[in-house]
């Protein structure tokens, strides 16, 4: 459990920095990741409320963006919307996870 708590934050930050959208030079990845993690853990000393206050609106924006992009794709391809709807059918979910 402790090992997971130690390795997950750097992996998440480095994964985000290696995104093709950011184009961060490889030599800067570790420096930027350390700075981000020090900032987050430094703010955490003031209480999780501060982290939530900062990250909460960002997460809401992120989820709304994902929802809007998904809806946009469904509207562009209405013939494929039935496949999306199947994902909400409990019978199909059971079949996928239990029966393979």
Protein Blocks (a to p, Z undefined) as FASTA:
>chain_A
ZZmmmmmmmmmmmmmmmpmklopafklmmmmmmmmmmmmmmmmmnojklmmmmmmmmmmm
mmmmmmmmmmmmmmmmmmlmmmmmmmmmmklmmmmmmnZZ
